[in-house]
Amino acid sequence: MADLIPAMEKALIDFSAGKVTQPVRSVITVDPPGGFFGLMPARTPEGLGLKIVTFYTSNAKLGIPTHMATIYLVDPETGTPLVVMDGRLITEMRTAAVSAAATKLLAPTDAKVLAILGSGVQARSHAEALPLVRRFEEVRVWSPTREHAEKFAQEIGARAKSAEEAVRGADVVVTATNSKMSILRGEWLKPGCHVNAVGACRPDWRELDDETMRNVVFVDSREAAMKESGDIILSGANIYAELGEAFAGKVPSRASETTIFKSLGMAVEDIAAALLVYRAAAVPA
């Protein structure tokens, strides 16, 4: 994770600088049972590849991952296949690493309280990543299922609370749920806090209410956000900047204000993360 965070920052800088060829992901709905099948290709300054990802919320009831993925890398010079690797863990880790990079830039430097709404793999990954960039003295968690929240809280040394109790007074908030309607209210947010919103990846799904979306909104990709993010589309929110623009210093970070990072996830992140894995595996023991 410590290596992944700066790699994600560089990937987003390259993307926003126009150094990446990356179409918005192509998604097929699989209904029934209500799943999604997505294709995510990208050409980056360092690599070329594709992620195939599936998202089935119904898998949670079966005790198997809701997200599964496969990543395929090729040599950009010749098109020669290099590797096929599992992408589930990469997806889980790179999402949290991007949020950590955003938190490092946008959250109060003296942030002490972290609130995580959700108790699945993304909640756990964020609980691992965010303490690498801020020293939290208190972690609060909420989940739609109280039992899940209490189990998660026990695992990471946090306290399970209601959503409002978790968020009020928190310096950093993470929303990582499968919710299709708003679970976070802007009136709960502490002025100057930072929110990483990683759920609601469809144009008709939301995690954040309109009041939340009236704050300073960052996205990973403007084009993708306007096509895929219900939080952006349904609220009519104004996108201030792509995160990569702020990392590169092209726009002020406005870190003293309440900031929202709406994360959708991009192929450039997957390719950068997969290259880290590939290069590590290629080094002789």
C-alpha positions in Angstrom: 0.0 0.0 0.0 2.8 2.4 0.8 4.2 1.9 -2.8 0.8 2.0 -4.3 -0.3 5.4 -3.0 2.4 7.5 -4.9 1.9 5.3 -8.0 -1.8 6.2 -8.0 -1.0 9.9 -7.6 1.3 9.7 -10.7 -1.3 7.8 -12.7 -3.9 10.5 -12.0 -1.4 13.3 -12.9 -0.7 11.5 -16.2 -4.4 11.1 -16.9 -5.3 14.7 -16.3 -2.3 15.8 -18.3 -3.6 14.0 -21.4 -0.8 11.4 -21.4 -3.2 8.5 -21.2 -5.5 7.0 -23.8 -8.5 5.7 -21.9 -12.1 5.4 -23.1 -14.9 5.5 -20.4 -15.5 1.9 -19.4 -17.9 -0.2 -21.4 -20.6 -1.8 -19.2 -23.1 -4.5 -20.0 -25.9 -5.1 -17.5 -26.5 -8.7 -16.7 -30.2 -8.9 -15.5 -31.1 -11.2 -13.9 -29.4 -11.3 -11.4 -28.6 -7.6 -11.7 -24.9 -7.7 -12.3 -22.6 -5.6 -14.4 -19.7 -6.7 -16.8 -17.2 -4.0 -17.6 -14.3 -3.6 -20.0 -11.6 -1.1 -19.0 -8.6 -0.6 -21.5 -5.9 2.0 -21.1 -2.6 3.1 -22.8 -0.4 4.8 -20.3 3.1 6.3 -20.6 4.4 3.0 -19.1 2.0 0.3 -20.0 -0.9 -1.1 -22.1 -3.6 -3.3 -20.9 -7.2 -4.1 -20.0 -9.2 -4.9 -17.0 -12.3 -7.0 -17.2 -14.5 -6.5 -14.1 -17.8 -7.9 -12.8 -19.9 -6.3 -10.1 -22.7 -8.4 -8.6 -24.2 -6.9 -5.4 -26.1 -10.2 -5.0 -22.9 -12.0 -4.3 -22.8 -10.6 -0.8 -25.6 -13.0 0.1 -23.6 -15.9 -1.3 -20.5 -15.0 0.7 -18.3 -14.3 -2.3 -16.8 -11.0 -3.5 -19.2 -8.5 -5.2 -16.3 -7.3 -7.4 -14.1 -9.7 -9.4 -11.6 -8.8 -12.1 -8.9 -10.0 -14.4 -6.1 -7.8 -15.7 -4.2 -8.3 -19.0 -1.0 -6.5 -19.7 0.8 -6.4 -23.1 4.1 -5.0 -24.3 3.2 -1.5 -25.7 6.1 -1.7 -28.2 5.1 -5.0 -29.8 1.7 -6.0 -28.5 3.2 -9.2 -27.1 1.1 -10.5 -24.1 3.0 -10.1 -20.9 0.8 -11.4 -18.1 -2.8 -12.2 -17.0 -3.4 -11.7 -13.3 -6.2 -11.7 -10.9 -7.5 -8.2 -10.4 -9.8 -8.4 -7.4 -7.2 -7.5 -4.8 -5.7 -4.8 -7.1 -9.1 -3.2 -7.5 -9.6 -3.3 -3.8 -6.2 -1.8 -2.9 -5.9 0.8 -5.7 -9.3 2.3 -4.9 -8.2 2.9 -1.3 -4.7 4.0 -2.4 -6.3 6.7 -4.5 -8.5 7.8 -1.6 -5.4 8.0 0.6 -3.6 10.2 -2.0 -6.7 12.4 -2.0 -6.8 12.5 1.8 -3.1 13.4 1.9 -3.8 16.4 -0.3 -7.2 17.5 0.9 -7.8 16.5 4.5 -6.8 18.7 7.5 -3.2 18.0 8.4 -4.2 17.5 12.0 -7.1 15.2 11.2 -7.8 12.9 14.2 -11.2 11.3 13.5 -12.0 9.0 10.7 -15.6 7.8 9.9 -16.2 4.8 7.6 -19.7 4.2 6.3 -19.7 0.6 5.1 -18.1 -2.7 6.3 -17.1 -4.6 3.2 -13.8 -5.0 1.4 -13.5 -1.4 0.5 -14.2 -0.3 4.0 -11.4 -2.6 5.2 -9.0 -1.5 2.5 -9.6 2.2 3.4 -9.0 1.4 7.1 -5.6 0.1 6.0 -4.7 2.9 3.6 -5.8 6.1 5.2 -3.7 5.8 8.4 -0.6 5.9 6.2 -1.3 9.6 5.4 -3.0 10.8 8.6 -2.7 9.9 12.3 -6.2 9.1 13.4 -6.9 8.9 17.1 -10.4 7.7 16.7 -12.1 5.5 14.0 -15.9 5.2 13.8 -17.9 2.9 11.6 -21.4 2.4 10.4 -23.0 -0.3 8.3 -26.6 -0.8 7.2 -26.4 -4.2 9.1 -25.5 -3.5 12.8 -23.9 -6.9 13.2 -21.5 -6.2 10.3 -20.6 -2.8 11.7 -19.8 -4.3 15.2 -17.7 -7.1 13.7 -15.8 -4.6 11.5 -15.3 -2.2 14.4 -13.9 -5.0 16.5 -11.5 -6.1 13.8 -9.9 -2.6 13.3 -10.2 -1.2 16.8 -13.0 1.2 16.0 -16.4 2.0 17.4 -19.7 1.2 15.8 -22.2 4.1 15.7 -25.2 5.4 13.8 -24.3 7.1 10.5 -24.9 10.5 11.9 -23.0 9.8 15.1 -20.1 8.5 13.0 -19.9 11.5 10.7 -20.5 14.4 13.0 -17.2 15.9 14.1 -15.2 13.5 11.8 -12.2 15.1 9.9 -12.2 12.4 7.2 -15.3 10.4 6.0 -15.4 7.4 3.7 -18.6 6.2 2.0 -18.1 2.6 0.7 -21.5 1.0 0.4 -23.7 -0.6 -2.1 -26.4 1.9 -1.4 -28.6 3.2 -4.3 -29.9 6.2 -2.3 -28.2 8.9 -0.2 -26.8 7.7 3.2 -24.7 10.8 3.9 -26.2 14.1 4.7 -24.3 17.4 4.2 -25.7 18.8 7.4 -23.7 16.2 9.4 -20.3 17.3 7.9 -17.8 19.2 10.0 -16.7 22.3 8.1 -13.3 21.7 6.5 -13.6 17.9 6.5 -12.8 15.7 3.6 -15.0 13.0 2.1 -13.9 10.0 -0.1 -17.0 8.6 -1.8 -16.3 5.3 -3.5 -19.7 3.6 -3.8 -22.6 4.5 -6.1 -20.9 3.7 -9.4 -24.0 3.9 -11.6 -25.7 7.0 -13.0 -28.9 6.3 -11.0 -27.2 5.4 -7.7 -26.3 7.8 -4.9 -24.5 7.8 -1.5 -24.3 11.6 -1.0 -27.2 14.1 -0.7 -27.5 17.4 -2.6 -26.2 19.4 0.4 -23.0 17.3 0.5 -22.5 17.8 -3.3 -22.6 21.6 -2.9 -19.1 21.5 -1.4 -15.8 21.5 -3.4 -16.1 18.4 -5.6 -13.1 16.6 -7.1 -13.4 13.6 -9.5 -10.9 11.2 -11.0 -12.3 11.8 -14.5 -14.8 14.5 -15.6 -15.9 12.5 -18.6 -16.6 9.3 -16.5 -18.3 11.2 -13.7 -20.8 12.8 -16.1 -21.7 9.4 -17.5 -21.4 7.1 -14.5 -21.8 9.0 -11.2 -25.4 9.3 -9.9 -24.0 11.6 -7.1 -22.8 14.0 -9.7 -25.6 13.6 -12.3 -28.6 13.6 -10.0 -27.4 16.5 -7.8 -26.3 18.7 -10.7 -23.1 19.2 -8.8 -20.4 21.5 -10.1 -17.1 19.6 -10.6 -14.3 21.8 -9.4 -11.4 19.7 -10.8 -10.0 16.3 -11.5 -7.8 15.1 -8.7 -4.8 14.8 -11.1 -5.0 18.5 -11.8 -4.7 19.3 -8.1 -1.9 16.8 -7.6 0.0 18.6 -10.4 -0.6 22.0 -8.9 -2.7 23.2 -11.8 -5.5 24.2 -9.6 -5.6 25.2 -5.9 -6.4 22.3 -3.6 -8.9 24.4 -1.5 -8.0 22.0 1.3 -9.2 24.5 4.0 -12.8 24.0 2.7 -15.0 21.0 2.8 -13.9 18.7 0.0 -15.6 15.8 -1.7 -13.6 13.3 -3.8 -16.1 11.2 -6.0 -14.1 8.1 -7.0 -15.2 5.9 -9.8 -12.0 4.1 -10.5 -10.1 4.1 -13.8 -8.2 1.7 -16.0 -5.0 3.8 -15.7 -5.0 3.0 -12.0 -5.4 -0.7 -12.6 -2.6 -0.7 -15.2 -0.2 1.2 -12.9 -1.0 -1.1 -10.0 -0.6 -4.2 -12.2 2.8 -3.0 -13.5 4.0 -2.8 -9.9 3.0 -6.4 -9.4 4.4 -7.5 -12.7 7.8 -5.8 -12.1 8.0 -7.2 -8.6 7.3 -10.7 -9.8 9.9 -10.4 -12.6 12.7 -9.6 -10.3 14.8 -12.7 -9.5 14.6 -13.9 -5.8 
